[in-house]
């Protein structure tokens, strides 16, 4: 290294080798990321939280209190993520337009067997199937129920249409939707049942094109 010319050549060669090795290692790490499957977990709760975050400002504007009860270790469902998010958004939009200001929303999830109170015609085929149940309970403020403000007719009609479209999507994806109303008490219950996924669901981590 005491030779200045040789020292410069040596450093330049080593630097080039290091850059090539780094590039090769980065490519190898990305290859492993793409080809290493990760188990899909807690998708239902993750998508619910994403939809709730989107509509939180509307809930705050009406002063609606939201209570959540999630079952831990909830199974995956057979419905694709995009369709499930659409169903959730439609149900939540209906809920927001239906519940009065100062009312409550109770959202719960659970795994269950064949549900009681659902006719055999409505049930999915196969007696041994398990379901994921999602229930949204709307409790309007009693003062509002007894004679103050109703939601605008257009908004109410639009949200009802969205709920009907969502019910059709649920049905086509082997699910069930039930809506029960108690006009006197100002309570509405929307229940969704989806078949649990029996297979182990996996996904592959996407490559971030902006990571060097």
Secondary structure, DSSP 4 states (H G I P E B T S, - for coil): --SHHHHHHHHHHHHHHHHHHHHHHHHHHHHHHHHSEEE--SHHHHHHHHHHHHHHHHHHHHT-EEEEE--TTPPPBSS-HHHHHHHHHHHHHHHHHHSPTT-EEEEEEEEESSPTT--TTTSPS-TT--EEEEEEEEE--HHHHTTSPPPPHHHHHHHHHHHHHHHHHHHHTT-EEEEEEETTTTEEEEEEEEEBP-S--EEEPPP-TT--
